[in-house]
Amino acid sequence: MVIGASAGLAGYGFEWTPGLAFLGTLLVLLIVPHFALIALLVVALAAVAALLALAAAVLAMPYLLVRSLRRRLAERLRLRPQLEP
């Protein structure tokens, strides 16, 4: 016989937590406009940082690809004379 809260019933309190946090944040942002402005600035800065990171990745990719291919080719050419009798 199982006694207590874990008597086969699943607790769904954890699943409600993100929804309640979102709702509370939304209400605070609607009630206090200064917080909404700060939140907007934070989200805008995060978006700019993400775009800068994406641009850096796009610009760095050709350099990294060529460097990797050159390193593999040099390694292959370095090992070739050792394999021939």
N, C-alpha and C positions, 0 to 999 in steps of 0.2 A: 504494500500500500504506500503510495507516494503522497506526501503531504507538503503543501507549500505552493509557491508561485510556479514552480516548474513541474506541475502535475500534468504534463502533456500539452499544455496550452502555450502557444508561441507568443512571445511578447513583441509587439510591433512598435514599441516606443522609439526604437532606434531608427526605424524607417521614416518616421515622421519628423525627425530632427532637422534634416536639410530644408524641408518645406517650411517648418516653423521659423528657422533662421532666416530664410529668404523673406518670408512674410514680415517678420519683425524688422529686418533691414529696410524693406520697402516702406513700412509705416514710419520708421524714424526719418527716412529721407523725405517723405511727404510732409511730415510735421515740422521738421527743422530744415529749411532750405539751405542754410549754410553747409550742413553736412552733405547735402545733395551736390552742391558746387564743388566741395572738396572731393567727393566720390567721382564726379565727372572729370575733374583734373587728373585724378589717379588713374582712371580708366583710359583717358586720352594719352597720358604718358606711357602707360603700359602698351598701348597700341603703337605708339611711335617707336618704342624700344623693340617691339616685335618686328616692325617693318625694317628697322635698321639691322637687326639680326638676320632677317631674311635676305636683305641686300648684301650684307657681308658674306653670307653663305653662297649666294649666287656668284659673287665676284671671286671668291676663293676657290670655288670648285674646279675651274679649268686649271689653275696653278697646281692644285693638289693632285689632280688626275695626271697631268703631264709629269710631275715629279715622281709619282708612283710608277708610271710606265717606264720612265727612264731608269729608275732604280732596278726594276725587274729585268729590263734589257741588259743593263750592266752586269747584274748578277748572273744572268744566263750566259753572257759572253765570257765572264770570268770562269765559270764552271765548265765550259765547252772544251778547252784544251786539256783539262784534267781527265775528261772522260775518254778521249781518243787515245789509242795505244801508240 
